Every structure is written in C-alpha cells, then in structure tokens.
C-alpha cells in the first residue's frame, strides 16, 4: 500500500460556507458492463471521514474508479430534461486521463488525486486479454455483492424472474453450478483439443464441463491456448449443432464470461438468426436473455424475435410476456407494431402480475422509450397505490420512472408515496433516491416530508453521486424552490461533489448547466463553477451537444449579470446573447404572447389606461422565458405612456364606471368579503427565503419603489429588455399573467424558475403584480365590467405606490 498526502483548495461559493474535502475513494475493477446497466447499477465508491488534509491509502495495483454519467433528456411536453433516458459511455475516473487533466488545469479548485502507477502486464493475444479482463471483472463484482454497501447497493433488474418457476426456461442462470467440478478437471477437459476431431456432442460436453469449474479456474482459461482451440473447433462446426446444443454452448459462454466481441459469439449470433423462424418462442426468449447476460448488442436477432412474437402473440403466456418486455427494454428498442398489443396484454393480466413483474414492465417500457396511454398508466398506478407497502423499493422506483415519463399526475399514488418512502430513504441507494426526487420535480409535486428525508440522508451518501445524480438533486430542489432545514450542509456537500466530478462535464456539459440552474433558482451562485461554465471552450461544448442547451446557458448567463454584481469571471459573449434573445422572442411571438389569457389582459388594460402606449406585452427578462405586461405609474397614480412603438390610440383616460364593491370582490377572490391587496396575495405563497430576499431589494415596505431609487445591482439589460432608465417619481409594474405550470401541483407555491424571475424583476426596480390563474382564469368567462374592475383593483391599489 502507498501513502499519499492530499491537500485541497477551497472553491469560492456564494452563500455557502467553507467545506472540507472528501477523504478517500475506493477503487473498483473495470467491467464490460453495458452502458445502460451501468447507469442503473453503478459501482460502489467508499468515502471516509473528511478533513482539509487527508492521509490516503491507495492500492498501487488496481486503483481505478468507474463512473457513468448519462445525459438528461426531455419529456413529451418539450422540456425533456426531466426524463432519464440515455446513458453515456463509461470512462475511467482517473486524473491522468486527458480530459480530466485538462479540466483540472483549467479549474484548479477541483479535486486532485495522485494515482499509483499503472501495472504493466505481459502482452497477450487480444481475445485472451479481453476474456481474462471480463472474467476478472465478473469475479470482482461477485465479491462486491458480499460486501453490500447500503449507500450504493446494486439492484438486480432480473429479480422478477425469481417469482415464478416458469422463468427458469426463459432466462439464463448466472449463479454457480449446483455440482461444480474440481479445478483439476479443467486440464483433462482441454486435453488433446488441438489434435482431436470431436463431434458436436463432445464439444458441447467440453463447454458444459468448463462452465462447471470453480470461478478461479475459469479465469485461468483465458490464457490457455487450448481454450482458443476449443472455440475455433466450435466455430468450424457451428452448423452441425442441434438448436438445444447450440443453446447449451451459449449458456456456457455466459458462465465463462466470454467477451461480447469473441469470434465464437459472432458465429453463434449468425446461426441463431438463420434458425430463428424454426425455433420455439421459449427458446428465442432464452437466447435473447443469454445475449443480455453476455452484454452483446444483437439488433438483427431482436428484430426477428419481435416479428416472431408479433405473429404468435396470442400464444404468449404471462411469464413470456413479462420476459419479452424486459428484453425490449434492455434492447432499447420500441417496436411500434407491438405497443398496442403490449397495452392490451397489460390490462388483461394487470391483476395477475406480481408487484416485481409490474416494476419490470414499467422499467422495460421506460428504457425503450415506449409511450403508453394515460389510461393504462393510471390503471397501473391505481394498483401500485393500493399495494405500495408490499412493493420492493426497486420495483417502486421503476414505476415512478414511467409515471414521470408519461407525466401522470396520480394523486393517490403520490400521497401514498409520501407516507411510505421517507422511512425507506436511509437504506436506499443513491440512484434510487435521485429518481424519486426527480419524479417529484418533474411532476411539480411538492412534498416537504419526502424532500426533507432526502436532504437529511444525502450528505452522508454524496460521494456515491455521479455527476448526473448531483446535478439532478440540485435541479429538483431548485425547481421546487425548497431549501431544507440542513440547507448549508446539503448544498455544500453537493457542490463539493460537483467540483470532484468536474472532469466529467467536459463530456457531459448538460449536467453542469442543470446543476448551476438548480442552484440559481435558490439564489446560490458558485462563482468558480460559473466561470468554468461560461468560458468559451465550455460554451462551445454546449453548442455541440445533442441536447438543446442554449436556453439554459442564456438563463444562467443573464442571471449572473443581474444577481452577482461583484462577479468578475467569464460571461456570455454579446453575439450569443443576441442570438439567444432572438430565438426566445421568436418563440414568444408564436406561442406566448398569443395565449388567450394574456391577449385578453392586454386588451383590457389598453382600454382601461387609455391606449396601447400605456401597456406593453413583452418579455422584460427574455432569459426567464415568460411574458410580462408592463405598466408605468406616476406616484400620484396616473398612468404614464411609454410604449410609443405601439399603434396610436385615444390618449384620454377612460372612465371605468364600475363600482368596486365588497360583494364583487368576494366573488372574484375565493368568496372572501375583504380581499387582500395584490402585494398581500403575492406574499401568501412566498417562502421564507423569498421574503428574506425581498428585504434586500429596493422596494419600500409598502411594496412600492421609493422615488428615484434604483436597484443595488444595475446590470446591462440584454436585447429585448427595456433599456430606458427609471425616471424620478415613476413606478414600473410588471404584471404576471400566470398559469398552472408556473406553480407546484395543486398549490400556490411558485416553481424555482418563476421565483428567480420575480426576484430579478425586483432587483431591477420593478413592482411585481400577480394575476394568479386561480383568480384571472375564472374571470375570462365573466362580464367585461368584472374583468375591468379586477384589473383596476390590481393596477391602482394604493399599496403599490410610495407612501406620502
């Protein structure tokens, strides 16, 4: 063992106290695990006590940490960043790698480690080296299962197969043989292989015998030429094997951990594709499961399997159907012609599925991006909500993934989840916790009990977070605008993890933007990370990404300008700000400004105030992606014309002629005889953090702007924002015509993006006036006089003007 003295620098983080560094990471052997399975079952990483200077013990032989960040994707509603679809390729988490080294040089505050020298090994043939590496990795994983780590346990997606004996004929058993052979038998099995002329039956017996050897002896096979000779003989006689014998060879290859690219598997795949239409469905599913265990992509074979299943759909038994959906998910393919039949079969057997099978079905549909109808998803959620306590956490998380993908607002399930899941969170792995948290934020459903349990449990497990996990935790809490009781510990631990994973963001820049936006929503701006994200090199990576990241980059860059007046780091170049602004405004003209509730409010305000020059429907802050109705008033309450680009209209202020009675207002505002002022209405749904932030703004205590006062931070506004300066004795109103998508589900709690917008409007000197959907939408069906009275009450409320 080698001893390494490690010192870390503290990054600069707004609103977050200094923090210690992670003490140590435990190495894990590499494996040929597929990208998708790595995402769901990442390797464990141990973290010890934390301190500023750490004595770290490293194993100089096989020190290597695996990570597998994956891209956040988008849901059906357009913003797909809440759906967990794609995973990236596994990369070595070594600082000596080119990407990591460059990231550390560019960002010295990131975690640095000294790695032991790479072990030198004698050269071997490519196939032997690959085989031995794969077998060693398999044995390593078996040993890790014995040392189960509660923070990052691996979940088995095949656990549903243990629920029925029928699965034994549909799936490959990867466990140790019931009657293993002694290690000495290996030499006799391979003896004379080079010169023998065995028939197909004898070759099958040799493979089956080798698969029954002890695990340590199977590792040694990779370096023996006799094993290569045996595989060569099998390839030469591949067409002579019967189908059951060929399946036996494939199952033996699974236990022998033959590499996915081995020539023997190439020959087996070609032969199975040739014979597929003459095989039974049970055999086809078994072979597909073997390919999955071998982690070999076989799209041609799966295409034949799906076509065969389509023709023989009525013959499918319940276990065969579940196994087929599992294979569909693992193959990441969604056969369009099968999906209607899948839905009807789910409904047919819904009450007969075990809870684990139901979870496996949801996972298969989620992985294959298979959209199912709301009716089918609601029926699944109905059953889960009634039996949730009996359901394993893994199966439950899989159902939540599909619930998130279909955007299903199933209240009974979410309420029951709030009762069941908090006590399970301390024993859950970090990826399961992330998926639960992401479900709440994706559905905009706020449950403080669940979020508080997540926040309390996360700091001790944070070292197990991939870059993707840390980013989505920050995004979820920021999206729901929730800062837990242990907010400083919670946020500082996640930001430290972001620093440690900085090199990953060079390949997956979307995760860093996700994390920084989540922090910005709750008014946290880690300046060194922001500087890194806004550098030209990183910005170009976001531009080259397969995801649409321009809007997120725009929101981050402009938010920093407004909320961080002392920031001196990198900024978005002006030409990009102009490009992003034009993109957002073009979208707004087609999709936002023309919404009926906004058009109606604009028209009525023009009529009430005296013409279009008194109101402007635009985006004051284009980076927040929602519109504002801007109105300006003198301190005596007179409207001030300013929108001179609008068509000229009558300049005389019209008399409204509607009495604002208590009875009328009681109808407008939830049946209360005395309605609060707009300022009071707005503050009802505001969190303590928002109220604390408002105190630092330049508004006076009554909610108005003091005469001649300016925001403490007066950044340059981007194109599309109002560029004229505040005139003395003038109050600017920013009327917000909100809708349900701006709030948490079924509540008056604003989402993080819209909290950020209102906070920034106040910093720029605007008085925010809410036209909440629960008041304005019902009025759209009422008489014109009632709508005018309501708007008059909102605009001319004395509480909005400075006190005399």
N, C-alpha and C positions, 0 to 999 in steps of 0.2 A: 504493500500500500504506500502511496505517496502523500505527503502532506503539502498542502498549498495554502498560503496566506492570501486571503482575498480582501480587497478594500473596495468600497463602492462610493461613488459620488451621489449626493442628493440632488434630484432634479428639482427645478423650480415649478411650484404648483400653486396657482391662485386658490386661496381659501382652504388649502389642505395643509395640515401640519407636517413637519418633517417626519420621516418614517425610516425604519430600519430595513436592511436588505435581507433577502432570502438566504438561509444558511447553506443548504446543500440540495443537490438533486441526485436521485438515484438512477443509475444507468439501466437501460433495458436493451436487450438484444434486438437486432432488426429482424423483420419477418417479411414474407412475401404477401402479407395480408392485403386484400383488395382495398381500393380507396374507400369504397362505401362502408365496408365493415370496420375499417379503422375509425371512421367518423363516429360510428355508434359505440365502438369498443376500443377507445384509445388505451395505450399502455399506461401503467401506473408510474407515478413520479413521487418520490418521497421528499418531504421537506422537514427540516428540523427546526430548532429554535433560531430566532432571528436576532442579529446584532449588527452593529456597524462594521466591525472587523470580525471575520469568521475564520476559524481554523477548519479546513475542509479536508476530509479524507476521500481520496479518489482511487478507484481501482484502475491501475495503469493498463489493464489488458483490454477490457471491452467497454470502456466508458463511452456511452452513446445514448442520447435522448431522442426519442421519436416524437414528432408532432405531426398533426394532420389537419391544418386549418382548412375550412371549406367556405365557399362563397355564400354570402347571404343572398337569397333570391326573393322573388316578388310574388305576391298573391294575385288572385284573379282580378282584384279591384284596381290593378295598375301599379300600386306600390308593393312590389313583391318582395321587399326586403325583409318581410316578417316570416317568410316561409323558408324552411330549411331544406333545400332541395339538393344542391350539388356539393360535392366534396372535392378538395384539391388533391394533388398527388402528395404522397408522404415525402418529407425532406428530412435530412439529418439535422438535428438541433445542435450543431457544432459551430463554435465561433470561428473555427478555422475554415469553414466554408466561405466561398467568395461572397455570397450575398450577405451573410452575417458579418463578415469582416468589414464590408463596405458600410453596412448600417452602423456598426459600432464606431467606425472612423467618423462618419457623418454626425453621429449623435453620441458623444462621449458619456452622457449620463446613463446610457443603457447599461444593463448588466454585462459584466465581462467575466469570463472564466478562463482558467488555464486548464487545458485538456492534456491528458497524457499522450505520449507519442503513439502513433498508430502501430499496431502489431504487424510485423512482417511475417508473411507465410510463404512457404514454397509454392511455386507455380503448379497449377493442376489444370486438367482439361476443363473447358467451360462448363460442360454438363455436370461433371463430378463436383466442381466447386459450387455450382448453383444448387445441386441436390443436397450437399452437405450443409450448406448455409440454411436451406429451408428446413431440414430436419432438426438442426440445432435450434432454430427459432421456434419450431413446434415444441421441442422439449423444454425450452426456456419458458414458453407460455404455460405448459403444463405445470412447471414448478411454481410459477407465479400464482396459479389458481389456489395452490395450497397456502400461500401467504396472502390471503384475501385482505385487501385494504378497503376499509369501509368508505373512504372518501372517493375512491375511484375504481370501484369494482367493475368487472367486465360482465356485461349481460349477454346471455345466450339467446339469439333470436330464434333458436330451434327448440326452445323449451316446450313449446306447444306439442311437439312430437311425442313427449312422454305421457300425454294424457290419454292416448288410445293405442291398443296393441296393433291396430292396422297400419300405423306409421312405420313399423319395422320393415315392411316390404316395400315402402315408398322412399325410404331415406337410408343414407349410408351411416353406419355406426362407426364413429371415430374413436370409441373407447378401446382400452386394452383388451386383447382376446381373453376369453374365459379360460382357455387351456394354452398358455404360452409354451413355446418350445425353449429348451435350454440354448444358451448362446453358442455352444459348440456345434449345434446342428447347422449353423449357417455355412460352415466350411463344407459339410457333406452335401448340402443342397446345391451349392455353387460348384461343387467338384465336377470336373470334366465338361463344363458348359461349353468351353471353346471348341472342343472336338466332337461333342455329341450331336446326334441328329434326332432329338426328341420330337415326338409328335405333339399336336396341340394339347392333348390331355396332360402329358408330362410337363409341358411348360406351365400350364395352369397350376399344377401341383407345386411346382417350384415357387411361383409367385405367392401362392397362398401360404406356403411354408415360411417364406421370408417375412411375410406380414405378421407371422405369429412369434417372431423373435423378440427378445427384450428390446426396449427402446434404445439402450446404449449400443446394442449390436446393430440395430438398423441404421444408426448414424454412421457406423464404420463402412456400411455398404457403399456409400458414396465414393469412397476412394479405391474400391476394388474393381479392377478391370473385368473380373468375371461377371459382375452385375451388368456392366455395359454390354458384355457379350450376350447375356441373357435377354436384355432388352432388344438387342439387334436381331436375335433369333425370333423374338415375338413379332417384331415389325415385319420380318420377311414372310411370316406365315399368318399374318393378321386375317386374311380372308378365309382361312381354314377353321377358325374357331367358331364354335356354335355361339349363338347370342348369349345364353346363360354363362358360358365360359368366358366370353369377352367381358361380360359384366363383372365376373369374379376378378379378372385381371385389373379392371378399372378400380374396383373396391380395394384391391391390394395396393394399387398405386396411391390411394388416399392414405392408407396407414403407413406406407413407406415414405410419404411426403415427397413424391416425385415433383420436380419443379413444373410450373404450368407450361413452360416452353419446351419440355422434353420431347424428342422425336417420337417416343412411344405414344405419347398423348396425341401428337399430330395424327399418327396412323389410326388411333382409336376413334378420334373425332370423325375423320373421313369415313371410316367403316360404319359407325353408328348412323351418320347422316344417310349413308347408302341403304341401310337396313330399316330405317325408322318406320316406314309405312308398313312393314311386315311385323313390327313388334306390337306388344300389348301396351295399353296406356300405363299400367302399373310399372312396366319395365322402362318406358320412356321417362316417367317421373323419377324413378330411381337413378337412372343415368344422369338426368339433369341435376339431381342432388349431389351426385359424385362430382360433377363438374364444378358445382358451387364449393364443395369441400376442397377441391384442388385449386380453387380461385382462378380458374381458366375461363376467359370470355369465349362463349360459343354462340354467337348470334345466329348462325345458319341453323344449328341444331335446335335452338329455341324457336326459331321461326317455324320449323317443321312440327315441333311439339305443339305449338299454339294452333296451327292449322289442323292437326290431328284431333286435338281436344275440341275444337270448334265443330268438327264433323261428328264426334261421338259425345257431344255434351250431355245428352240425356242419360248416358251410361255412367256419368261421374258419380261416385259415392261422396259422402260428406268429407271423409279424410282426403280423398283425391282432390276435391275442390280446394280445400284449405292449402294443401301442398302445392297445387298449381298456382294459387295466388301468391304464396311465398316465393315460388320460382319467378313469377312475373316481377315481383318487387326486387329480388336480388339481381335480375337481369336488367333492371331499369328500363324495361320496355312496357308500353301500354298498348296492346293490340286493340285497335278501335272496334273491330268486329266482335270482340269478346265482351266488351264492357257492358252492353245491355244484358247479356246473359249472366254476367257476374252479379249485377244488381238484382236480377230476379232470383238468382240462387241464394243470395244473402237473405233476402226477405223470406224465401222458402224455408231455410234452415235456421233462421235467426234465434229461435228459442232452443235449438238443439246444440248450437255451438257452445263449447266450454268458454270460459272467460279468457283463457290464454289463446284459444283459437280466434276469438274475436279481436284480440290485440294483434295477432299475427296477420289477420286480414287487413286491418287498418294500416299496419306497417307496410304490407305489400302494396296497397293502393297508394300510400304516401310516397314510397320510394319510386314507384313507376309513374308518378305524376298523373294518376288516374282520377279524373274528376267524377264524382258520383253525385246523384241528385240530392237535393236537400231532404227529400222525403226519406231516402234510405239512411242518410247520416243521422237524421232525427230519430229514426227507429233504433239505430244502434245506440245513440246517446240515451234514449229512454231506458233501454235495458241496463246500460252501464250505471246510470244514476241510481237504479234500484239495488244493484249488487256491488257497489263500489268497494265496500269494506272487505268483500271476499276476493277482490281482484288484486293480482300482484302489481307492484308499482311499475314494473317494466311494461306490462300489458296496458296499464292505465295511461302511461306516457305515450304509448303508440296510438291510443285512441285520441288523445289530446292533439297529437300531430295532425291527424286527419281532420279533427274538429277545427284546428287552426287553418288548415289548407282550404276547407270549404267555407270558412267564415261563418260558422254556425253559432248563433247566439242561443245556446241551450241553457236557460237559467237553472232548471232543476239540477243539471249536472254540475254547473259551476258552483252553485250553492252547496251541494253535497261535497264537492271537491274542497271547498273551504273548511269543511268540518273534518275531512279525513286526512288530507295531505299534510297539514302543518306538523303533526307528530311524526310523520314518516321522513320529513326532510333531513333531520340529523343523520339518518342512516342511508340516505340516497347518494349515488354517485353524482359527480358534478354535472355531467351531461344531462342526466335526468332532471336535475334541478333547473338547469338552463332552459330545457324545453317547457317545463311547467311555467316558468317566469315569462318566457316568450309567448306562450299561449295567452296569458292574461294581457300582455301589452298588445298583441296582435288583435285580440277581440275587444280591446279598450275597456276591459273589465277590471275594476279596482276592488281588491280585497286586501285590506290592510293586514289582516291576520296572516295570510299566506306570505305577503311581501316581507313582513317583519320577521317571520320564521326563516325566510331565505336569507335576509340580511344578517340575522344573528348567526346562521350556520356558515355563511360563505367565507369570512376571513380565515378560518382555520383550514379551509379546503382550497384556497385561491391558487395555490401553487399547481394544482391539477388542471387549472383552466387552460384550454387552448386559447389562441388569440381570438378565435371566433367566439368562444364562451364568454371571455371577459368583455368583449365588445357588446354582446347581446344582453348581458346583465346590465351594463351601463345604459344601453339603449332602452331596455324595458323599464327600468326605474325612472329614467328621464322622460320617457314617453308618457308614463302615468303621473309624472310630476310628484314623485314620492321620495322623500328623504327620511330614512328610517331613524329610530332612536339612536342607533350606533353609527350615524352617518359618517363621521370622520374616519372611524376605523374601516367602515365598509368601503368608502370611496378611495381612501388612501391605499388599501390593500389591492384593489382592482387597478388603480393607476400604476402601482409598482409592478403588477403583473404585465400591464401593457408595455412598460419600459423593458421588462425582461424579454418580451416577445417581439421587440421592435423589428428584428431582422425578418420576421415572418411577413410583416406588412409590405415588404418590398415586392413580394409575390402576390399578396392578397391585400391591396390597398383599401378595398372596400371596408374591411374590418376596422381599420384605424379611423376612417371617417364616421363609421357607425358609433364607435366609442366616443369620439370627440363631440359629436352632435348630442349624444345622450348626456354628456357632461354639461354641454352648453345649455341644454334645456333647464337644468337645475342651477345655472349660474356658476359653473365651475369651468375654469379655463387654464389647463396646464400649459403654460406658455412654451416650454421647450418642445413638447409634443406638437403643439400647434405650429411652431416654427418649422418643425420637420415636415409636417403635412402640407404646408403651403410653399415649400421650396419647389423650384422649377422642375427638378428631377422627379419628385414625388407627384406633383400635379400632372406631369406627362404620363406617369404610370396610371393615374386615374382616368386620363383621357383614352388610354389604350385598353382599358379594361372592357370586358364583355358586358359589364353592367352599366346602367345609366347613373353615373355618379356626379354629373355636372351640377344638378340641383343641390345635392348635399354639400359639395365643395363651395358653391355660391353661398349657401346659408351659413356655413362655418366662417368663411372669409369676411362677409359683411357683419356678422355678429361680433366678431373680434374687433372690427373697426368701431362699432358703437359702444361695446361694453368694456373694452380694455384700452382706455385712453393712454395708459403708460406702456403698452406693448410696443416693442421695438424690433420684433422679428420679421420673418418673411410675410409678404402679403400677396394676394392675388393680383396679377398684372391688370392694368386698366382695360386692355383689349378683351381679356376674358370676362371681366365684369360686364362690359358692354354686350358681349355675345350672350352671356347667361341671362342678362336682363331682357334682351330682345326675345330670347326663347321663352322666358316666363310670361312676358307681356303678350306675346302672340297666343300663347295658350289661354291666358286670362280672357282675351277678347273673344275667343271662341267658346270657352267653357264656363267662365266665372261671371264676368260682367253681365251676361245674358240670362242668368238664373232669375226665375220669376220673383222671388222674394227680394232680390237686390234691385231689379228693374222697377218694381212697384215702390220700394222705399225711395229710390232716386227720383222718380216722377212726382211723388207726393211732396218730397222736400223741395223740389224746384217750384211746385205750385204754392207751397206754404211760404217759402222765403222770398219769392219774387222773381224767379227765373233761374236758368241753368248756370248763370255766372256765380250763384251763391252756394253751389254744391258741386263736388267733383267725385265721380265714381272711378277710383283708380287704386293702384297699389302704392301706398306710401312707402312700404318696405317690400320691394319685389322679392327679396330672398325669403320672405315668410310665406309666399305663395297663396295669399288670400287678399281679398279686396277690402277697401275702406271707403266710407262715404265721408269726405272731408267737408267740414263747415267751419267758418270763422266768425267769431262774435267779438264786438267791442265790449268793454267792461260794463257798459250800460245795457247790454243785452241786444243791441242792434246787430243784425247780420251784416257782414262785410263782403262785398263782391270781390272775387279774386280769380275765378275761372273764366278769364276773358277769351280763352280759345274756344269756349262753347258757343253755340248759336245764341244770338241776341234775343232776349225776351223782355217782357214788360219789367221795368225796374221798380215799379211801385210795389211795396209790400202789401200783400193781400190780407184782408181781414178774414180770419178763420170762421168766426161766427158760431163756434161750438163751445158750449159751457162745459168746463171740466168739473163735473160733479163727483161726489163720493160714490154714488151708485154706478156711474160709468166706469170709474177706475176699479171698483170692486169686481166688475165683470172682466176687466182687462187683466188684472193681476191676481189670479188664483182666488177670487172671491173675497179678498180682504177689503174691509171698508176703508182702511187708510194704507195706501201703498207707499212703500219706502221710495226714496229718491233713487235715481239711477246709480249714484255713487254707492248707496247702501246696498242696492241689489247686487251690484258687481262684487262688493266686498263679502257678501254672504258665502260665495263659493270659493273664496280665495284662501289658500293655505297660509299657515303662519309664516313660511319662508317668503311667500309673495308679499304679505303685508309688511314684513321686515324690509324687503327690498324697496317697497314703495316709500318708506320713510326717508330713504336716501335720495329719492327723486326730488325734482324741483317743484312739485306741486305743493300748494299751500294746504293747510289742514282741512279746508273745506272741499278739497278736490279740484280747485281751480289753479290756474297759473298766475303767480304774482306778476304785477305789472312790470314789464321789461325784463323778467327773469329768463335765464337760459339754462339749458341742461348743463350739468357738470361736464359731460362728455359731448363735444360738438364735432363729430367726425364729418368728413365729406360724404355727402349722400351720393349714391350711385345713380346712374341714368334711370329715369323712371320715377325717382323720388322727387318730392317737392324741393326745389333748390333755393327758393327765396327765404330770407331770414325773417325771424319773428319780428313783427313790428311792435313798438311800445303800445301798451294798452290793448293788446289783442290776445284772444284766446282761441286756440285751434282745437276743434273737436274732431276726433276720429271715431265715427260711428261704426260699430261692428255688427254686421248682419250675420249672425252665427247660425250654424245648423247642428244637427245631432253629431256629425262626425268631428266636431270640434271639442266634444266632451266625452268623458268616460261613460261607459254604457249605463243608461238609466240613472244618470246623476247630473249635477250641476258643476262637476269638477272638470275644469279645463285640462286638455291634454298639454303635454310639455311644449310642443311647437307653438301653440297659441298663447301659452303663458309667456314664452320667450318674446313673441311679437308684442304683446301688451306691455311687457316690461321695457322693451326697447322704444316703443312709442312714447312712453312716459319719460324716458331718458332724453328723448329729442324734444320734449316740451309739449307733447300732445296730451289732451284730456281724453281718456278712453271712455266712450259711452256705449254700453251694451244694448243691442236689440236682441235679446235671447230668443231662441227659436220657440221656447215654450210660451212666450208672450206674443211674438210677432206672427208666427205661422197661423195660429187660430184667427188672428185679425184679418188675414188675407181674404177670408170668406165673409167678412163683415162689411158694413156700410163704409163708404168713403169718409164720412164725417168722423166715424170712430177711429179710423186709421190716422186721420189728420190730428185728432185730439191726442192720440197716443204719441205721435212724433213731436207735437208741440210740447208736450209734457217732458219728453226726453231732452230736447234741444234747449229749451228755455228754463230748465229747472234752475232756480237761484243758487243751488248748492254748487253748480258748475262754475260760477263766476266768482271772482275775488270778492272778499268781504270789504265793505267800505272802511 
